[in-house]
């Protein structure tokens, strides 16, 4: 099984990294190009520039629009997205059409021409996207939590950007970022499917001929000081019927040895129908329909968050129950049975995501950005398998101290 989770990896002469995961039974193929430039690379005054540039790749000129649309002529589906540490351009297509869509994708990524008129138009589209986020209570409560949890770190800023920064961005700023970030040695080309060496080479051709450039990519904008999180923050919102609650704490980066332990703790707390908070908040007391627990980590940040929606009169009670479960993790070892069950959940979720063509490339991109080798995922699984009940207890005592948590509340107005 582990062999199916190890991909081929090589670095081309121009510095571009190539990953290939073979899918013996696949009828389609997936091609993604990852740019190691996301929202955490931005300065505060340029918040949203990475996402803006992603929009411009397929919509920044009439020629770009036509090229992007032409992918459908080959039966392909394309997707462009921005995350905190990267921007991803992806195509899902029939194997025989791969060379054509690879050429199109290469042209969209490396072409330096953008139109001012399309820049103005895309800005309006992105402002509408941000407005959608502000109308979504789940998005708003996450923004509220991160803003008060991190403060000085760029992870606290929305990937889409703020209206004030978006309105000040210029096309020249986007062109400057494109020139420095969209270069071969800052790219990861990911390919999955059942492909021959000849088919793979045809995909690589339009990327291999791009010359190596001097890398001057902006570094992650890490905070200059470690700010103390706000303990409690409350905001009101119109047109919602429940109160949204999000409780979180800063943790550690992906490369820290304790990160797999915190990933497992998040499953123990809220990873399924057997999870502690699901049983406590939903099954026993019917306080919420669902509770989500996430451990999110990157190159220089990490946080664990617990979120749910409840009646306003039940907010204090729900908070207390959540902190009671955190206390239990710090005070007593979990059972071997609970540990093993959640290890299997982690493993099965990884395998499901690898089998999912929409999520597989996200995993490979994350592993490459953080660990730079083709066995990163099997190494992670081995680390999960080696975790003991004592490890969980020690990690909970280290990272889940009550005084380090921020509680964000979004109430009906």
N, C-alpha and C positions, 0 to 999 in steps of 0.2 A: 504493500500500500504506500509506503513512504516513497518508493521510486516514482509513483505517479504524481508526487508533489514536488519533485525536483525538476527544474527546467534547465534547458540549455542556456548558457550565458557566454557572450563574448563581447569584446570591445573592438569596434571598427577602427580603421587607421585614422579617421577624423575625430575620434573620441566618443562617438555615439555608442551607447550601450544597447545590445540586442538580446532580448529574452524570448525563448520559444518553448512553449509548453505543448507537447503533443497530445491530441485527443484522438485516439485510434478510431472511434466510432462516430466522429463528428461529420455532419453533412454541410456545415457552413464553417467559415473561418472568421476570426476576429483580429483586427489590427488596431492598435492604439499607439499614439505617440504622446509621451509624458514629458512635459516641460517642468523642470525643477524651479518653478517660480509660482508662488501662491500668495495668499493674503498676509502670511507672516513675514514675507520679504519686503512688504511695503513700509514706507515711512508714514507717519500719522497724517501728514498733509496729502498723501497720495492714496489714502484708503479707498479701495475699490478699483484700483488701476489694473490689477491682474485679471479680475473678472471682466472689466471693460474691454481689455485687449482680447480676451477669449471671444467676446461678442463680435469684435471686429474681424476676427479670422474668417468667419463665414459671411459676415454682413458689412464689411468695411469698404466695399466698392461694388459696382454692378457686376464686374467681372468675377469677384469673389462669390457673390450670390449665385451666379450662374454655374460656377464650378461646384459649389457646395450642393446645389440642386441636382447636378448631373450624376451624383453618386446614386441616386434613385434609378437612373437609367440602367444601371448594372444590377439592380435588385438589392442595393445596399441600404442600410439604415445607419445614419451618422448621429453622433452625439458629442457635444462640446461642454465641458464642465470645469469649474474652478473649485479648488479646495484650499485648505490652509497652507499646504506645502507644495502644491503642484497644480498645473493645468493639464487636462487630458482631452485629447481629440481622438475619437474612436469611430470605427466603422465595422459593421457586421455584414458579411457579404458571402456570396458563393465563391468557392476557391478559385474558379477559372477567371473571376473578375478582379481578383486581388491586385494584379499588376496595374490595372487601370485606376483603381481607387487609391492605391499607394502613390501613384504619380499625382493625382489630384490633391491628396492630403499633403504631400511634400510641397506642392506649389502654394497651397494655402498657408502653410507654416513659415516658409522661407521668403515668400514675396514681401517686399518692403513697402509696397504701394497701398495707401489708404486714402479715401476721399473725405474731405472736410464735411461735405453734405451728409454722407452716411454716418460720420462721427456724431453730428448733431442729432440725427435721427435715432441712433442707437442709445444715446444718452437719455432720450425721452423714454425709450423702451425699458432701460435699466431703472430709471426712476419709478416707473410703474411696477417693476419687479420688487423694488424696495417697499413700495406702498403695499403690495400684496403681503410681504413679510410682516409689516406693521399691523396688518389686519388679522394676522394669524396669531392667536394667543400662545400656541406652543413655540413659535419662533420668537415671539416677544419675551416670553419668560426665560428662554435660553439666553437671549441677548442681555436681559437684566441680570441673570446669574453671573455670566462671564464678565460683564462690565464691573461688577462689584467684587468678584472673586480675584481677578487678576489686576485690574486697573492699569498698570504701566506696560503690560505685555500686549503685543498686537493680536493675540488670540482673543482678546476681549472685544475686538472690533468686528463688525459684520463683514463677511466676505464680499457681499454686494456693494458695500460702501455706504457712506452717509450722503444725503442730498447736498449738504454744504461742500463736501469734498468732490463729489461727482460734478457739481456745477462749476467748479474751479479747474478741473482737469482740462488739459489742452491736448490736441492731437499730437503735438510735438513731444509731450511727455510720454504718450503711448509709443511713439516711434522710437524714442530713446530706450524704453524698456524692451521693446521688441528687438532692437539691435544688440543689446547686451545679454538678453536671456534666451532668445530663440536661435541658439547656435548648437551645432552637433554635439559638442561635449557636455551640453546641459540637457540633453535629450535621452530618453529611454524608449526604444521601439519594442513593443510587446506584440507577439504573434501567437495565436492559439488555433489549433485545428489539426487535421490529418493531412499534412503537406509533404511534398517531396523536396529534396534539396534544390532542385531546379525552380520550383515554385517559390521557395523561400528567397532564393537569390534574386528573382524578378521583383520581389517586394523591396529588397534592400537596395536595388540599383539606384532609384531616384534619391536615396538618402546618402549612399556611399559617395556619390560624386560631389557632395557639398564640402567645400574646403574647411579645414580646421581653422578656427578663429581664436583670437586672444580672448580668454575668458575673463570677463570683468563683471560677473554677475553680482548684483547687490546681495549682501549677506542678510541672514535673518535679523530682524530688528529687535534684538533681545532687550529687555528692560534694564535700565541702569541701576535700579535698586529693587529690592524685594519688598513690595508693599504689603501691608497687612490687610486682609480682606475685610469688607464690611460685614458685620455679623448678621444684620437683618435689614431687608429693604422691601418696601411695599409700593406697588403702583396700581392705579385703577384704569379700567378699560371699559368702554361702552360695548353694548350688544353681546355680552357673554353672560351665561347663566350659572357658571360654576367659578370657583376660585382655583387658580392654577398655582401649584406649589412645586418649587424646585429647590432641593437642598444639595449643596456641593462643597467639595474641598479640593484644594490643589494637591497634586501627588508628585509624580516623577516622570522623566522622559522615557521614551521607548527602549532605549539601550540599557536602562538600569536593570540590575538583576532581579529586582522585586516587582517589575512590571507584570510578568505573567501571574504572580500571586494576586495582584490587585484585579487583573482581568478575571481571575477565577472568583474572587470575592464578589465582583459585580454580578456574576451568574448566581452565586449562592443567595444573594439578596433579592435579585429580580430577574432570573434567567428563564423562568418557566412556571408551570402550574404548581410545581413543588417548591418554588422559591419562598423564602421566608416572608418577604413583604407582600407577595401575592396572597399567600395564605392569611397573613395577619390583617391586611387592609381590605381585601375583597371577600375571601371566603368566610372569615369569622365575623366581620363587622359590616360588610357591604358599604364601605366608605367611598370606594372608587371603582370605576369600571376596569381600569388598568393602571399598573405602576411600571415605570421603566427605570432601569438602573444601567448606567453606561460608564465605562472607564475609557476615556479618550486620552491618547498620548501622542506626542510628536517629538521632534528632534530636541526641543528645549522647553517642553511644557507637558503637563499632565493634569487631569482632573477627573474626579468621580462625581457623578451627579445622579440624584434620585428625583423623579418627577411623577406627579399625578394630579388629577383634578377632583376636587371634593366640594361639598356644600360649604358655604362660608362659615357656618356655625361649627363645622367639624375641623377647621384648620388647626387649631391648637391641639386637639385630640390626635389628629393625624401626625403632626410634628412629633408629639411625645412618643407615639408608637414607633415611628421611624428611628428615633434616637434610642429607644429601648432595644431595638434589634441591633443597632450599632454597638451598644453597650455589651450585648451578649457575645458578639464576635470578639470584642476586646477582653472579655472576662473568662470565657471558657472555650475549650477546643470543640470544634465541630466533630461529628461522628465520622468514622471511616466510610460508612455507607453514603453519607451526604457528600463527602469529598469525592468519592469515586463516581457517583451519579453526575456531579457537575463537571468532572473531567470529561466524561463521555459526551456531555452536552457541548462543551467547548470543541471537542474533536469533531463531532457530527456537524456542528455549525460551520466549521472551517471547510469540511468536505462538501457541504451543500453550497457554500459560496464559491468554491472552486468549480463545482458542476454548473453554476449559474453564470452564463456568459456575460451578463450585465455586471457581475460583481468580481469575477475572477481577476480581471485586469487591475482592479483597484487593490486587490491583495498583493499581486505581483509588484505593482508600482510602489506600494508602501514598503514591502520587504527590500526592494532594491534601494530606495531612498535611504532607509534606515540602516541596512546591514550590508549591502553591496555584494551579496553572493547567492548562488543558486540553491543553496541548502538552508536558507534562512527560515523557511516555513517548517521544515522537518526539525530544525534545531529548536524552534519555538514550541512545537508539539512535544518534543522530548523534555523541555523545561516544565511544561504543564504536567506531564506524566510524573515528574520527579517531586512535585510539591507534596508536602506532608501536612498533617493537621497542625503540627507545631509551627510550620511556615505560615499558615493562614493566621494563627493566633498572633505571631510576632508582627506580621505585616499590618494586621488590624490595630495592634497597639501602637505601631509606629506612625501610621498614616491617617487613622480614623479618630483622632482625638476631637472631642466635641467642640473645643474652643477654636478649632481651625475651620469650622464649617460656616458657610454663608447660606442663609435662607432667603430666597426670593419668592415674593407672593404677588400674584396678579389678581386683583379683586374686581368684581362687577361694579361699574360706576352707576 
